[in-house]
Amino acid sequence: MKKIIGFVLMIFLGMLVVSCGSDKKEDGSYAIYQLAKENNFEGTYEEWLESIKGDKVVLSVIGDELKWKYSKEDDSSYKTLVKLSALNGADGKDGKDAKFVKDITSVKVGDTTIFTFIFSDNTEIKTELIDKKETIRTVKSTLKEIDAYKIYKYSSEFKYYDIYLDKPEFQLGKVNLRFVENESLVPYISLDEMVKLYNVSLTSTEYKSTTAEVDGNSIWTLKNNSTIKGTVKIDPVNQEFVIDGNFENAFTNPIDYSKYSLFLGSKYNSSIVKAAETKTVLSYKNTDFTTFKEDGVNYYPFGLLNMVLQNYTNRKYFYNYVNLYEYNEFDQLNQMEVFKKESDDTSFMVMDQMREYIESNYTEKDSSGNPLMPMYVRKNSRSEFTFMFENNYGLALTRGIKSMKTYFENYGIYDDMISDNSVIRGKAFSAAAFILEDSHTGKFNTSTTPWGEDNGGKGIEGAHASKLIEERRALGRNLSNLRKEALKNKGIEEDNYKSSILYSEDGKTAYFYFDGFDGSTDAYKKVDESYVLKDDVKLAEEDSYFFFIKQLNEIKAHTTNVGGEEVKVKNVIIDDSQNSGGYVYILGKLLALISKDNMGITYSLNDLTKEVTKNVYQVDSNKDGVYDVNDCYGNIFDFYILTSNQSFSCGNAFPIIASNYKYAKLIGERTGGGECVVSQGLLSNGICYAHSGNEHLVIYDEAKKTINGVEDGIAPDTVINYFEYYDIEALNKVIQKMNASA
């Protein structure tokens, strides 16, 4: 037996990477070290471990031979380890001691592959091979200067502009990017070069932003005067970002938000009521991302740095293989018209420019007839997608998901994300969103993407939404039809459905609906060369806050003649039953409007830092410049909110918070959940995804320090049938019963 073991071990020495256990006697690799000593190895256990470190070994039985190769090598590199027929021991003196290897098995445990050699007498030898990922590559790279532009401007007409790249206001200068040899579509950037982009937008000279390469790590330090406000450390070996401190208010907002109706007629303040518990650690271990060094400086995939740091700097970039663009809204890149020169009428769209570059330079087609995407680009896109969901998907804990990569693998879609067929890739990315059963999560830009990664096509059936989402959609259609029928029966024209108000026959109850927390993004209109605020009628058509004021003022002025007596409305039903959400800022303003003290209070939890922020909104609905109780309606009306399983996101939070503060009572059925603020991520392949983010709207008890999420929705105070939902007389009777039993 010793002869055979020695033969096998001497060949494996120098190939196998073994793991160190805390107890050497319990460590299988230590037993192998003892055998190695018997085969003339001299040195300590630690020296032996160091001596056998190497690349991953792949074993394969080919014919009568056990062959091996390093994992990086192709199949032509297999070398013979031993002939299986040779694994026979010599006969003992009595002819009964022959030993031979009868089986070799392997099992994957974490990053380690354990090989087991089983002999004819059922004795075993175990060897361990660490599957150590190469995190820092040795590559040849080329430095390129790329033109960078910002394709937005501070304007009140924030839609689509005449953007001329030759005008200084749209130029960011040159950005130094590196490209690995034969990988010309995936740029790498140093942290220092990335921070130079951000430094242009520092709010004041009091902020000082510096970078350094220390002990193999890249570190960014942001100071306000001499006080450190925040740091970012990137550890390329352990593949993680460690973010500490607060970058808030250090960088200017890319848009002049004072021109938004989100901020009109209100004031807002926030405070931290529960401080961050730990530093934020973002890992990219479950991706294919790697880094490389050049002259002692680490270079990282641009998409990785952009995805992490945009959350702290309010700056988002997209490289479309031609230029680098700073942008503000994800959907604009499909629609933003850009001109090269002010004197030239020729324009282009950013995604079209990317598509044209691909079609000109990548003429080989895949099986769906789209340009064949190189494998390194496919892996980069999958890595960005996986990183985004691993670190920024707010419902991972709620869904019990410990690893998004494993989750995607279990559904059989992870490998499809790097398929050479663009449609299969597109289907896999869409399926990844659908399996989460999350109405916040999905493809954001629905037009054809530059590489043709669509959800189905060319004979391939697309991924389908989950049963839960389909049931919600069906409910939404049914409720919509019920409401339309009810309004039609009241003699209301379809064009007037949204602005309509229903009044009960006794004059005590009024009803109106709203289906989204809308905030106009162009509240000012351009008159000659100046900007003028739109009138209240126009704003009410575009913005939920102004819509509420219009509806509530009309209800306040309304009287019904009942038996010769003018009756004023006491009860107001706000129909939230088909509300799919919208701006959180509008949510806060609406809460203030229906309150008794002009205080719309929300709490948000960051599930990365465990920090809880208190947000307080006050409104000036009567425009007297004073934010007081005369601006809210909670002292005039008793509010009731009509809810359903379609009350989602802000449509879910609104009735929950209103009920918690006793601003309103709830009628209908349980709300549909959705506590996360939506986040968005634009992948380097041109696909953008919206998803539940790390900020959660929660109920926080400042005295007890307790946090309650609202993802599961809330049950109403009174459950009613669907046929009563939009019947004002039926709703009025429900309210009477509620008040009688109170």
Protein Blocks (a to p, Z undefined) as FASTA:
>chain_A
ZZmmmmmmmmmgokaccdddfblklpmklmmmmmmmmnopacdfklmmmmmgccdddddd
ehjbccdddfkbcfklpccfbdfklmccdddfkopacccdfbdcdddehjbccdddddfk
opacdddddddddfbdcdddddddddddddbdddfblcbdcddfkbmklpgbjaddddde
hiakbccddfklmmmmmmmmpfbfkbccddddeehiacddddehjacfbdcdddfklopa
ddedjfehkaccfbdfklpmklgoiacddddfbdcfbdcdddfklpcbdcddeehiacdd
fklmmmmmmmmnopacddehlaccddfblklmmmmccdfbfkbcbdcdfklmmmmmmmmm
mmbccfkopacddfklmmmmmmmmmmmmmmmmmklmmnopablklmmmmnopmmmmmccb
fklmmmmmmmmmmmnopakbccfblcdcfkopageeehiacddddfklmmmmmmmmmmmm
mmmmmmmmnopafklmmmpccddfklpaccdddfbdcddfblbccehjbccdddfklmmm
momklmmmmmmmmmmmpccdeehiacddfbdcddfklcgbdcfklmmmmmmmmmmnopac
dddddfklopacdddddddfkonopacfklpcklmpccdddddfklghjlmmmmmmmmmn
opacceddddeejjbccdddddfkopacddddfbdcddddfklopacdfklopadfbdcd
fklmmmmklmmmmmmmmmmmZZ
